[in-house]
Amino acid sequence: MSENTSRIKRDAEGLPAYMATFADLMSLLMCFFVLLLSFAEIDALKYKMVVKSLENAFGVQRDVAADEIPQGSSIIAQEFSPGEPRPTPLKVVRQDTIDETREQLKVTADAEKLAQQQAGKITEETQEFRQALEKEIQEGLIVVESQFNRIVIRIREKGSFPSGDARLNPGFAPILRKIHDVLLTTDGRIAVAGHTDNVPINTARYRSNWELSTSRATSVVHELMAPGTMSAERFVLEGYADTKPLVPNDSAANRAKNRRVEIIVLKSPVEEDLTRSIDELMREHDSVDSEISPYFE
């Protein structure tokens, strides 16, 4: 009986008495920290700034969520992708950035498309000029070219001016009237530039090739403005003497090509381009329309 009684007493003891106190203490501590957390406040803006500074310091990029306003690199693209718009296998609206505060779009105009449209318009107008002046071109009196942002009507000395004189031949006036009618159909500033060869001239009327080239350009301008339908503000007068030859002045045929008056229709709003000669532009760039009417001797 004594052994059974002692065994029952040991079984009835259970857990040690201190466990109840320990459990109560743990519960109180948990409630205390929960209470502290409920009173605590997190400065979200300051936390975000700290995280951002760490990202910038370590070069970490983040993905901007789709519901935020994307900061694209082009207003033309319909989708936003990392960096410059480019096709991706997956249609995902995303953006990688390390500068969230940048609120600007880089407007990238399709310069190549605009240049092609302008070149096409100039080429079309040049063809209209050539059709209207087809007879004169075949006779070798004038040449029509399109170069960059300009249309050039080159009047050769043959049939237009007597040698060493700036007075127009009477038979050339109808041709200038046809040129006048064509110029009325287009817009842009008009530069009239006179050129001579390198043979010096010193007469009672013209002291040098400078006066001769300028006087010939002036005669053309007066003839173009004679009908009174073209505004004087469209014209710019230039005289280059022998400083802008088309070809070297090493033969009689080449010197004849250099004696000319050029009517330049400038299709660009930049007026400074008026004073740049055609051959200078040809040395710097390729011609928009490489087709040039042949010279006829």
Secondary structure, DSSP 8 states (H G I E B T S, - for coil): -HHHHHHHHHHHH-S-THHHHHHHHHHHHHHHHHHHHHH----HHHHHHHHHHHHHHHT--EE--TTS----S-SS-SS--SSS----SS-----EES-TT---------HHHHHHHHHHHHHHHHHHHHHHTHHHHHTTSEEEEEETTEEEEEEESTTTS-TT--S--GGGHHHHHHHHHHHTTS-SEEEEEEE--SS----SS-SSHHHHHHHHHHHHHHHHHTTS-S-GGGEEEEE-TTSS-SS-SSSHHHHHHHSEEEEEEE-SS-GGGGGS-HHHHHHHS--S---------
